[in-house]
């Protein structure tokens, strides 16, 4: 009888593990999923395209599955409450004239309507990258060589 009880115990333990109660999500459920690290960093460039400003964000962990994730910025915007970023491969980008540049905004990583993580930032102060564009013209040639240095 003990062998039969042990066999049933092992069977039901394996059934529980196989049925999805192991910490991994099934069918896209986020509630049972193990927590991923959605930390990200952003940088801004002011007046990058005429009077448009750009804001670029990316996940710090390149292995994050970004299939259903989006970035949204809210607050310190003109005429709108929130803006969504465009996804370009591994980065998320906004080019707009709607940044107020005074006051803080919240940038959130979202899956559908659920916010996974947010940061409070000031777009005017997070620009950390400096781009220097050097262009050289060669006499007698119509081509110009331009280099961008980060």
C-alpha positions as CSV (number, residue, x, y, z in Angstrom):
1,X,0.0,0.0,0.0
2,X,2.9,2.4,0.7
3,X,4.3,1.9,-2.8
4,X,0.9,2.7,-4.3
5,X,0.6,5.9,-2.2
6,X,4.1,7.0,-3.1
7,X,3.4,6.3,-6.8
8,X,0.3,8.4,-6.7
9,X,2.1,11.2,-4.8
10,X,4.9,11.3,-7.4
11,X,2.4,11.2,-10.3
12,X,0.4,14.2,-8.9
13,X,3.6,16.2,-8.2
14,X,4.7,15.7,-11.8
15,X,1.2,16.5,-13.0
16,X,1.3,19.8,-11.1
17,X,4.7,20.7,-12.6
18,X,3.6,19.9,-16.2
19,X,0.3,21.7,-15.9
20,X,1.8,25.1,-15.7
21,X,2.0,25.8,-11.9
22,X,5.8,26.1,-12.2
23,X,6.0,29.9,-12.4
24,X,5.8,30.2,-16.1
25,X,2.9,31.8,-17.9
26,X,0.6,30.0,-20.2
27,X,-1.5,31.5,-22.9
28,X,0.0,35.0,-22.5
29,X,-1.0,35.3,-18.8
30,X,1.3,37.8,-17.1
31,X,0.1,37.0,-13.5
32,X,1.8,33.6,-13.3
33,X,5.0,34.6,-15.1
34,X,8.3,34.9,-13.5
35,X,9.3,38.6,-13.2
36,X,11.5,39.9,-15.9
37,X,13.9,42.8,-15.6
38,X,12.3,45.6,-17.6
39,X,14.8,48.2,-16.6
40,X,15.6,50.7,-19.4
41,X,17.5,53.8,-20.1
42,X,16.6,56.8,-22.3
43,X,18.4,59.7,-23.9
44,X,17.0,62.8,-25.6
45,X,18.3,65.2,-28.2
46,X,16.8,68.6,-28.4
47,X,16.1,70.2,-31.8
48,X,17.4,67.2,-33.7
49,X,15.1,67.7,-36.7
50,X,14.2,71.3,-37.1
51,X,12.2,72.2,-34.0
52,X,11.4,68.5,-33.2
53,X,13.0,66.8,-30.2
54,X,13.8,63.1,-30.1
55,X,13.6,60.7,-27.2
56,X,15.0,57.2,-27.5
57,X,14.7,54.4,-25.0
58,X,16.0,50.9,-24.9
59,X,16.0,47.9,-22.5
60,X,19.2,47.4,-20.5
61,X,18.9,43.7,-20.9
62,X,19.1,42.8,-24.7
63,X,17.5,39.4,-24.1
64,X,14.1,40.9,-23.0
65,X,11.3,39.6,-25.1
66,X,9.9,42.8,-26.5
67,X,7.2,41.2,-28.7
68,X,4.1,42.7,-26.9
69,X,5.9,45.5,-25.0
70,X,5.5,49.2,-25.7
71,X,6.8,52.5,-24.2
72,X,4.5,55.4,-23.3
73,X,5.4,58.9,-22.0
74,X,2.8,60.9,-20.0
75,X,3.0,64.4,-18.4
76,X,5.0,67.5,-19.4
77,X,3.5,67.4,-22.9
78,X,1.7,70.1,-24.9
79,X,-1.8,69.4,-26.2
80,X,-1.8,65.7,-25.4
81,X,-1.8,63.7,-22.2
82,X,0.4,60.7,-23.4
83,X,2.4,59.7,-26.4
84,X,3.5,56.2,-27.6
85,X,6.9,55.4,-28.9
86,X,7.6,53.8,-32.3
87,X,9.5,50.5,-32.1
88,X,12.6,50.3,-34.3
89,X,14.2,46.9,-33.8
90,X,15.7,47.1,-30.2
91,X,15.0,50.7,-29.5
92,X,11.8,52.8,-29.0
93,X,11.7,56.4,-30.5
94,X,9.6,59.5,-30.5
95,X,10.3,62.6,-32.6
96,X,7.9,65.4,-31.6
97,X,7.4,69.1,-30.9
98,X,5.1,68.3,-28.0
99,X,7.7,68.0,-25.2
100,X,7.1,70.8,-22.7
101,X,10.8,70.7,-21.5
102,X,9.7,72.1,-18.1
103,X,8.6,69.5,-15.5
104,X,8.8,65.8,-15.2
105,X,7.2,63.0,-17.3
106,X,6.6,59.4,-16.6
107,X,7.9,56.9,-19.1
108,X,6.4,53.4,-18.7
109,X,7.0,50.0,-20.2
110,X,3.5,48.6,-20.9
111,X,2.1,45.2,-21.9
112,X,-1.4,46.1,-23.2
113,X,-2.9,48.4,-20.6
114,X,-0.7,47.1,-17.7
115,X,2.3,49.1,-16.7
116,X,5.3,46.9,-15.9
117,X,7.8,49.5,-14.8
118,X,8.0,53.3,-15.0
119,X,10.6,56.1,-14.6
120,X,10.1,59.7,-13.7
121,X,12.3,61.8,-16.0
122,X,12.8,65.3,-17.3
123,X,13.3,65.2,-21.0
124,X,15.5,68.3,-21.0
125,X,18.1,66.7,-18.6
126,X,18.3,63.1,-19.7
127,X,20.3,63.9,-22.9
128,X,23.6,62.2,-22.1
129,X,25.0,61.5,-25.6
130,X,26.8,64.2,-27.5
131,X,26.9,63.9,-31.2
132,X,29.6,65.7,-33.1
133,X,29.3,65.8,-36.9
134,X,32.5,66.4,-38.9
135,X,32.2,66.9,-42.6
136,X,35.2,67.1,-45.0
137,X,35.0,68.2,-48.6
138,X,37.7,67.1,-51.0
139,X,38.9,69.5,-53.6
140,X,38.0,68.4,-57.1
141,X,35.5,65.8,-55.8
142,X,31.8,66.3,-55.4
143,X,31.5,64.0,-52.4
144,X,31.6,65.0,-48.8
145,X,32.7,62.7,-46.0
146,X,30.8,63.0,-42.8
147,X,31.6,61.3,-39.5
148,X,29.4,61.2,-36.4
149,X,31.3,60.8,-33.2
150,X,29.5,59.7,-30.0
